[in-house]
């Protein structure tokens, strides 16, 4: 039986061997085609893995064809290939990435990340990493296409670590190094939050405090203004990195923060789903703010039963000032609001401003940086943006209207009409500034800004504004039937 079986099975075995050889040749040919036409091969390991997977698949198919003598050995070889693939797919303990990933995180930002033997020399804006195989350059500020802003931002270079003359470490840290710049437009609160602070939060939050801020184009007054925020995001000192003479060594480095949107965090793009609400909670912790929600006091005799309204004031010389501010305050008080007037600017103590805004339920201001204080409003509060004359609704929408949803605050808009703007006192009635604002828009941003933002003050109609304040009042949880 054994001899007869062997003789009868020989052609079948030869056929299977030929089939296996043909399939292996096909795999090799397919591998060559893939190598030739694949747009990018991320690493040699990936290419080897793909070929091994194909070989394993062929081996499995051979086992299915011939389940006779020798099938166990073939199956064992296939299993060994699979096991090898699994081992290669698993990151080795302490292994670093083959190279840094420098990529566009949004239309506004680029971020570079690297792991390995990281040696950072701040005074030359250079980062050496042993896992790099090429040089990368970036400017760590979230306005990558704004040439004016970037002219005030220093460029950083990531380089392969030289094998012979590597700089020797003078400071070692287990934290992740995070390089960002306070050049650009910092000093304007809107840009402080949109371009630096919120992107810094997006980038640093996953590290749970084990991140060190290395600030390029360092401005001591600016860092001091927001030091409580940095201390919430990191357990390590903030370093003026351009003036630093140390060779700082880390295992991981991030150069350039991640931008999502104006004044906000896109939770769908974050590793654990953290959002603008988490950023606002961090601000409350940083400045010791008491109110998470716009809920009135339970004591009916407490003045906090009255909703508080804050008018953001501006000096007329700066443009976009309320010319009837006192009358606006009196009208709001007649509706039952506890009215406050504030003029936050770059010299105002941030913690003090934050506490004032957080105590309020409604904040009203003409489009401008002062409305950035909405980040401190309690959830359920109302922000009223007064939009200057000049077809600026698109600007109002992008800067403050759209971010309000992520901040969990209600948004109302008051559009200034022709008879409410001081521009009508500066130009004849048939002038394009009054009759054809889009003609001014076509002249570019500088013409638009100079005309409709810098030169214009407003005088809202009290009757129209009263309707807006009443609408805000209805949105609040304060005793609506009082």
Phi, psi and omega in degrees: 000319183294316181293319181295320180295320181294317181293320181287333184271353185297312178300324181295318179296317179298323178295320180293321179296318179297319179297317179298317179297319179298319181291322178296320177298322179297320179297315180298317179297317179298321178299317180296320179296317180297320179296323183288320190251353178296133183294319181214131170252117188293328177196162178297325179301322179295319180295317178298318180299318180297318179293319179297322178297319179294317178299317180298320180296319178296318180299317178299319181296322178297320177299319180294327181288314185237099180265021181270214183297137181092354181295323181296319179296318180295318179296322180295320178296318178298318179296322179296320177299315180299317181296321178297318178300318181297319180295319179292328181287333181281132178294133177288144178304126179078002181287143180258162177295150183296329179200162179289156177255108175255117188213163179274113180277343176191180177294346184252346190218148170241145179226137174244135178230138179214150177228151180137215175274098185259125178232116190248125178245100188293323184291348175243008180050050183232137176237119175262134178223132185290342183269000180281145173240007177201173182261142178232147177230143179202157173247114190279066181211141190273051168212064192296339181257002181265101185295326180293313179299315184289343177293345178253015181239128181282145179274140178248147181238132173256126186231155171298142180289122180294136185286328185269320186234053180290136177298138183276137182296135172248339176223129177246142181217144176271353180284167171274129177283135181228109181264126174216164185243145172249030172279218176062230185257017181298149187114336171263118186308323179300314180288329177304315182279314184291318187269335187234299191293313180291315174302323177297320178296314179305317185283319188276333188306318182297342183275356175057037178094343180273060178217142180244124180280120175249104192263119176268155186053047187296132174238110187300320181295326181288313179298318179297326180295327184244020186299327179298326179291315179297324180291335175285328184272342185215146175265009184241158181295150174275132186249132170283089196286330179295329182264011186270130180262000182281160166255102186268129186244135183221174172259341181217148178218143173235127178242112180100125179281167181259127179258139175249303185198169180299127175049038182198167177242129176270105185300331181291346181255001182261150185302320183243015177080018177290156194219187176300325179300323178290324176296317180293325176296320177299322177296319179297320177294321183296319186251008178064041182279137189275328191258114173275330180228157181277065181255131181286163177295150179284346180275116184293342179267355180286138180299337179289353171294334177277129178294139182261133179244129179251125174262120177281114185266150175222150176284139180304330182291340180271347184086158179059039177264153172279120181275349178234044185302316181297318179294324177297317181296318180296318179298316180296321178296325179293341178272356179106005179279144166273107192265136172233149177236129180223151179232076179289138175212189185297337182268355182283138177298124186297317181297321179294315177298318181299319180293320179297311183297319182295336179280353186260159180250336177225136176233129181235135178196157175286147180314125180166179187299334180300330180290348176300337178298353176300341178298338181264350181297145174290153177300138182092354176285177183234133172248131179247113178263120175270116185267120181299160176295145176128024178058051183255018182300324179297321180291319179297320182294313185292324188273319186231328182295308183293320179294339185300326182297315179295334179275357179062037175242150177284150182234131174231153183231137176238113182268124181289131178268171185301323182275008178248002182249145178286351176297330180293344177268345185260337185233149175295156187299334181264009182287143180304330178303324181266320187267335185217070182304329182294335176294327177286321178303320184293345179279354177108170185300318183298319179294317179299311183297313182299317185284307191262347179249315185277327187261354188256130167244166187228155178223082184300143173295127183296326179294313178295317182293326178301318178299322178293318179294323177294322177297319177297320181300321180291339180278347185270154179278359179296145183329090185292339180258013177290000000 
